[in-house]
Amino acid sequence: MEVGARESRAAAGNEGGFSDVEWSMDVTEQTFETEVIERSAAGPVLVDFWASWCKPCLRLTPVLEAAAEERDVTLVKVDVDANKELARRFDVAGIPAVKAFRHGEVVAEFVGAKSRPA
């Protein structure tokens, strides 16, 4: 895949036609439809809207990555500075903004850094 994948795990019984479940990758306005909307038909996709200058975003990243790996959820990151139209489309007013997609729809979301539960 040409989306800047950081890590990949083989998916057992993958019904979405993807040979690997990417649990952390960067997506853009050009790849969002395939990597989030279409992929969310096969399983949950967590979208982290972030920016490199955002300190809370940087603190949240390892928490999200660990949670995604443990739960077999696809995690994707959208740089709001480089993908302003996606940020507008999904009403991102503050970052970090995290939205969970299933079957092409946002099913849960939060704004702000969250710590890992004890």
Biotite code that builds the C-alpha atoms (Angstrom):
import biotite.structure as struc

atoms = struc.array([
    struc.Atom([0.000, 0.000, 0.000], chain_id="A", res_id=1, res_name="MET", atom_name="CA", element="C"),
    struc.Atom([1.182, 3.480, -0.758], chain_id="A", res_id=2, res_name="GLU", atom_name="CA", element="C"),
    struc.Atom([-0.272, 5.303, 2.229], chain_id="A", res_id=3, res_name="VAL", atom_name="CA", element="C"),
    struc.Atom([2.703, 5.522, 4.553], chain_id="A", res_id=4, res_name="GLY", atom_name="CA", element="C"),
    struc.Atom([1.844, 2.432, 6.561], chain_id="A", res_id=5, res_name="ALA", atom_name="CA", element="C"),
    struc.Atom([3.755, 2.232, 9.811], chain_id="A", res_id=6, res_name="ARG", atom_name="CA", element="C"),
    struc.Atom([2.886, -1.303, 10.878], chain_id="A", res_id=7, res_name="GLU", atom_name="CA", element="C"),
    struc.Atom([0.944, -4.161, 9.385], chain_id="A", res_id=8, res_name="SER", atom_name="CA", element="C"),
    struc.Atom([-0.485, -7.429, 10.666], chain_id="A", res_id=9, res_name="ARG", atom_name="CA", element="C"),
    struc.Atom([-1.933, -10.301, 8.696], chain_id="A", res_id=10, res_name="ALA", atom_name="CA", element="C"),
    struc.Atom([-5.683, -10.504, 9.056], chain_id="A", res_id=11, res_name="ALA", atom_name="CA", element="C"),
    struc.Atom([-7.256, -13.868, 9.747], chain_id="A", res_id=12, res_name="ALA", atom_name="CA", element="C"),
    struc.Atom([-10.566, -14.423, 8.024], chain_id="A", res_id=13, res_name="GLY", atom_name="CA", element="C"),
    struc.Atom([-10.503, -11.059, 6.316], chain_id="A", res_id=14, res_name="ASN", atom_name="CA", element="C"),
    struc.Atom([-13.869, -10.536, 4.637], chain_id="A", res_id=15, res_name="GLU", atom_name="CA", element="C"),
    struc.Atom([-13.151, -7.091, 3.212], chain_id="A", res_id=16, res_name="GLY", atom_name="CA", element="C"),
    struc.Atom([-10.743, -8.216, 0.525], chain_id="A", res_id=17, res_name="GLY", atom_name="CA", element="C"),
    struc.Atom([-7.708, -6.625, 2.193], chain_id="A", res_id=18, res_name="PHE", atom_name="CA", element="C"),
    struc.Atom([-4.811, -9.039, 2.672], chain_id="A", res_id=19, res_name="SER", atom_name="CA", element="C"),
    struc.Atom([-3.412, -7.051, 5.592], chain_id="A", res_id=20, res_name="ASP", atom_name="CA", element="C"),
    struc.Atom([-5.050, -5.027, 8.317], chain_id="A", res_id=21, res_name="VAL", atom_name="CA", element="C"),
    struc.Atom([-3.126, -1.800, 8.603], chain_id="A", res_id=22, res_name="GLU", atom_name="CA", element="C"),
    struc.Atom([-3.418, -0.602, 12.157], chain_id="A", res_id=23, res_name="TRP", atom_name="CA", element="C"),
    struc.Atom([-1.681, 2.711, 11.689], chain_id="A", res_id=24, res_name="SER", atom_name="CA", element="C"),
    struc.Atom([-1.388, 4.596, 8.419], chain_id="A", res_id=25, res_name="MET", atom_name="CA", element="C"),
    struc.Atom([-1.551, 8.092, 7.037], chain_id="A", res_id=26, res_name="ASP", atom_name="CA", element="C"),
    struc.Atom([-4.437, 8.856, 4.688], chain_id="A", res_id=27, res_name="VAL", atom_name="CA", element="C"),
    struc.Atom([-5.138, 11.830, 2.461], chain_id="A", res_id=28, res_name="THR", atom_name="CA", element="C"),
    struc.Atom([-8.117, 13.300, 0.668], chain_id="A", res_id=29, res_name="GLU", atom_name="CA", element="C"),
    struc.Atom([-7.206, 11.019, -2.253], chain_id="A", res_id=30, res_name="GLN", atom_name="CA", element="C"),
    struc.Atom([-7.092, 7.786, -0.198], chain_id="A", res_id=31, res_name="THR", atom_name="CA", element="C"),
    struc.Atom([-9.780, 8.468, 2.429], chain_id="A", res_id=32, res_name="PHE", atom_name="CA", element="C"),
    struc.Atom([-12.644, 6.834, 0.518], chain_id="A", res_id=33, res_name="GLU", atom_name="CA", element="C"),
    struc.Atom([-10.790, 3.537, 0.121], chain_id="A", res_id=34, res_name="THR", atom_name="CA", element="C"),
    struc.Atom([-8.855, 3.440, 3.386], chain_id="A", res_id=35, res_name="GLU", atom_name="CA", element="C"),
    struc.Atom([-11.662, 4.623, 5.673], chain_id="A", res_id=36, res_name="VAL", atom_name="CA", element="C"),
    struc.Atom([-15.115, 4.473, 4.093], chain_id="A", res_id=37, res_name="ILE", atom_name="CA", element="C"),
    struc.Atom([-14.678, 1.200, 2.168], chain_id="A", res_id=38, res_name="GLU", atom_name="CA", element="C"),
    struc.Atom([-12.474, -0.447, 4.811], chain_id="A", res_id=39, res_name="ARG", atom_name="CA", element="C"),
    struc.Atom([-15.022, 0.340, 7.541], chain_id="A", res_id=40, res_name="SER", atom_name="CA", element="C"),
    struc.Atom([-17.419, -2.136, 5.910], chain_id="A", res_id=41, res_name="ALA", atom_name="CA", element="C"),
    struc.Atom([-15.080, -4.951, 6.992], chain_id="A", res_id=42, res_name="ALA", atom_name="CA", element="C"),
    struc.Atom([-14.251, -3.613, 10.453], chain_id="A", res_id=43, res_name="GLY", atom_name="CA", element="C"),
    struc.Atom([-14.010, -0.488, 12.588], chain_id="A", res_id=44, res_name="PRO", atom_name="CA", element="C"),
    struc.Atom([-11.687, 2.295, 11.469], chain_id="A", res_id=45, res_name="VAL", atom_name="CA", element="C"),
    struc.Atom([-10.470, 4.912, 13.934], chain_id="A", res_id=46, res_name="LEU", atom_name="CA", element="C"),
    struc.Atom([-9.528, 8.241, 12.330], chain_id="A", res_id=47, res_name="VAL", atom_name="CA", element="C"),
    struc.Atom([-7.159, 10.546, 14.203], chain_id="A", res_id=48, res_name="ASP", atom_name="CA", element="C"),
    struc.Atom([-7.342, 14.118, 12.869], chain_id="A", res_id=49, res_name="PHE", atom_name="CA", element="C"),
    struc.Atom([-4.078, 15.727, 13.979], chain_id="A", res_id=50, res_name="TRP", atom_name="CA", element="C"),
    struc.Atom([-1.269, 18.189, 13.143], chain_id="A", res_id=51, res_name="ALA", atom_name="CA", element="C"),
    struc.Atom([2.481, 17.981, 13.701], chain_id="A", res_id=52, res_name="SER", atom_name="CA", element="C"),
    struc.Atom([2.505, 21.201, 15.776], chain_id="A", res_id=53, res_name="TRP", atom_name="CA", element="C"),
    struc.Atom([-0.225, 19.912, 18.151], chain_id="A", res_id=54, res_name="CYS", atom_name="CA", element="C"),
    struc.Atom([1.388, 18.688, 21.397], chain_id="A", res_id=55, res_name="LYS", atom_name="CA", element="C"),
    struc.Atom([-1.766, 16.891, 22.666], chain_id="A", res_id=56, res_name="PRO", atom_name="CA", element="C"),
    struc.Atom([-1.990, 15.139, 19.279], chain_id="A", res_id=57, res_name="CYS", atom_name="CA", element="C"),
    struc.Atom([1.554, 13.843, 19.651], chain_id="A", res_id=58, res_name="LEU", atom_name="CA", element="C"),
    struc.Atom([0.819, 12.581, 23.179], chain_id="A", res_id=59, res_name="ARG", atom_name="CA", element="C"),
    struc.Atom([-2.359, 10.846, 22.010], chain_id="A", res_id=60, res_name="LEU", atom_name="CA", element="C"),
    struc.Atom([-0.739, 8.963, 19.108], chain_id="A", res_id=61, res_name="THR", atom_name="CA", element="C"),
    struc.Atom([0.915, 6.149, 21.130], chain_id="A", res_id=62, res_name="PRO", atom_name="CA", element="C"),
    struc.Atom([-2.276, 5.677, 23.172], chain_id="A", res_id=63, res_name="VAL", atom_name="CA", element="C"),
    struc.Atom([-4.346, 5.263, 20.010], chain_id="A", res_id=64, res_name="LEU", atom_name="CA", element="C"),
    struc.Atom([-1.763, 2.994, 18.382], chain_id="A", res_id=65, res_name="GLU", atom_name="CA", element="C"),
    struc.Atom([-1.688, 0.673, 21.412], chain_id="A", res_id=66, res_name="ALA", atom_name="CA", element="C"),
    struc.Atom([-5.478, 0.595, 21.655], chain_id="A", res_id=67, res_name="ALA", atom_name="CA", element="C"),
    struc.Atom([-5.868, -0.124, 17.935], chain_id="A", res_id=68, res_name="ALA", atom_name="CA", element="C"),
    struc.Atom([-3.336, -2.945, 18.049], chain_id="A", res_id=69, res_name="GLU", atom_name="CA", element="C"),
    struc.Atom([-4.959, -4.567, 21.091], chain_id="A", res_id=70, res_name="GLU", atom_name="CA", element="C"),
    struc.Atom([-8.459, -4.376, 19.626], chain_id="A", res_id=71, res_name="ARG", atom_name="CA", element="C"),
    struc.Atom([-7.657, -5.245, 15.992], chain_id="A", res_id=72, res_name="ASP", atom_name="CA", element="C"),
    struc.Atom([-8.984, -1.879, 14.823], chain_id="A", res_id=73, res_name="VAL", atom_name="CA", element="C"),
    struc.Atom([-7.572, 0.000, 11.853], chain_id="A", res_id=74, res_name="THR", atom_name="CA", element="C"),
    struc.Atom([-6.105, 3.339, 12.901], chain_id="A", res_id=75, res_name="LEU", atom_name="CA", element="C"),
    struc.Atom([-5.576, 6.045, 10.309], chain_id="A", res_id=76, res_name="VAL", atom_name="CA", element="C"),
    struc.Atom([-4.157, 9.524, 10.744], chain_id="A", res_id=77, res_name="LYS", atom_name="CA", element="C"),
    struc.Atom([-5.275, 12.604, 8.838], chain_id="A", res_id=78, res_name="VAL", atom_name="CA", element="C"),
    struc.Atom([-3.004, 15.655, 8.922], chain_id="A", res_id=79, res_name="ASP", atom_name="CA", element="C"),
    struc.Atom([-5.527, 18.503, 9.062], chain_id="A", res_id=80, res_name="VAL", atom_name="CA", element="C"),
    struc.Atom([-3.044, 21.026, 7.648], chain_id="A", res_id=81, res_name="ASP", atom_name="CA", element="C"),
    struc.Atom([-2.456, 18.930, 4.524], chain_id="A", res_id=82, res_name="ALA", atom_name="CA", element="C"),
    struc.Atom([-6.084, 17.739, 4.226], chain_id="A", res_id=83, res_name="ASN", atom_name="CA", element="C"),
    struc.Atom([-8.217, 20.776, 5.016], chain_id="A", res_id=84, res_name="LYS", atom_name="CA", element="C"),
    struc.Atom([-11.191, 19.545, 2.990], chain_id="A", res_id=85, res_name="GLU", atom_name="CA", element="C"),
    struc.Atom([-11.433, 16.332, 5.066], chain_id="A", res_id=86, res_name="LEU", atom_name="CA", element="C"),
    struc.Atom([-11.293, 18.389, 8.257], chain_id="A", res_id=87, res_name="ALA", atom_name="CA", element="C"),
    struc.Atom([-14.142, 20.559, 6.951], chain_id="A", res_id=88, res_name="ARG", atom_name="CA", element="C"),
    struc.Atom([-16.147, 17.570, 5.704], chain_id="A", res_id=89, res_name="ARG", atom_name="CA", element="C"),
    struc.Atom([-16.102, 15.984, 9.156], chain_id="A", res_id=90, res_name="PHE", atom_name="CA", element="C"),
    struc.Atom([-16.549, 19.218, 11.130], chain_id="A", res_id=91, res_name="ASP", atom_name="CA", element="C"),
    struc.Atom([-13.169, 19.105, 12.833], chain_id="A", res_id=92, res_name="VAL", atom_name="CA", element="C"),
    struc.Atom([-13.038, 22.329, 14.848], chain_id="A", res_id=93, res_name="ALA", atom_name="CA", element="C"),
    struc.Atom([-10.402, 21.268, 17.395], chain_id="A", res_id=94, res_name="GLY", atom_name="CA", element="C"),
    struc.Atom([-7.638, 18.688, 17.482], chain_id="A", res_id=95, res_name="ILE", atom_name="CA", element="C"),
    struc.Atom([-6.906, 16.021, 18.296], chain_id="A", res_id=96, res_name="PRO", atom_name="CA", element="C"),
    struc.Atom([-10.270, 14.851, 16.993], chain_id="A", res_id=97, res_name="ALA", atom_name="CA", element="C"),
    struc.Atom([-10.877, 11.112, 16.833], chain_id="A", res_id=98, res_name="VAL", atom_name="CA", element="C"),
    struc.Atom([-13.792, 9.583, 14.932], chain_id="A", res_id=99, res_name="LYS", atom_name="CA", element="C"),
    struc.Atom([-14.735, 5.913, 14.696], chain_id="A", res_id=100, res_name="ALA", atom_name="CA", element="C"),
    struc.Atom([-16.200, 4.739, 11.389], chain_id="A", res_id=101, res_name="PHE", atom_name="CA", element="C"),
    struc.Atom([-18.267, 1.624, 10.736], chain_id="A", res_id=102, res_name="ARG", atom_name="CA", element="C"),
    struc.Atom([-20.065, 0.930, 7.456], chain_id="A", res_id=103, res_name="HIS", atom_name="CA", element="C"),
    struc.Atom([-19.028, 4.340, 6.130], chain_id="A", res_id=104, res_name="GLY", atom_name="CA", element="C"),
    struc.Atom([-20.567, 6.324, 8.996], chain_id="A", res_id=105, res_name="GLU", atom_name="CA", element="C"),
    struc.Atom([-19.159, 8.048, 12.082], chain_id="A", res_id=106, res_name="VAL", atom_name="CA", element="C"),
    struc.Atom([-20.392, 5.958, 15.029], chain_id="A", res_id=107, res_name="VAL", atom_name="CA", element="C"),
    struc.Atom([-18.399, 7.560, 17.878], chain_id="A", res_id=108, res_name="ALA", atom_name="CA", element="C"),
    struc.Atom([-16.060, 10.489, 18.372], chain_id="A", res_id=109, res_name="GLU", atom_name="CA", element="C"),
    struc.Atom([-14.178, 12.620, 20.879], chain_id="A", res_id=110, res_name="PHE", atom_name="CA", element="C"),
    struc.Atom([-12.054, 15.758, 20.849], chain_id="A", res_id=111, res_name="VAL", atom_name="CA", element="C"),
    struc.Atom([-8.984, 16.273, 23.019], chain_id="A", res_id=112, res_name="GLY", atom_name="CA", element="C"),
    struc.Atom([-6.228, 14.067, 24.364], chain_id="A", res_id=113, res_name="ALA", atom_name="CA", element="C"),
    struc.Atom([-7.290, 11.048, 26.404], chain_id="A", res_id=114, res_name="LYS", atom_name="CA", element="C"),
    struc.Atom([-5.025, 9.079, 28.669], chain_id="A", res_id=115, res_name="SER", atom_name="CA", element="C"),
    struc.Atom([-4.814, 5.327, 28.672], chain_id="A", res_id=116, res_name="ARG", atom_name="CA", element="C"),
    struc.Atom([-7.049, 3.700, 31.318], chain_id="A", res_id=117, res_name="PRO", atom_name="CA", element="C"),
    struc.Atom([-5.162, 2.058, 34.177], chain_id="A", res_id=118, res_name="ALA", atom_name="CA", element="C"),
])
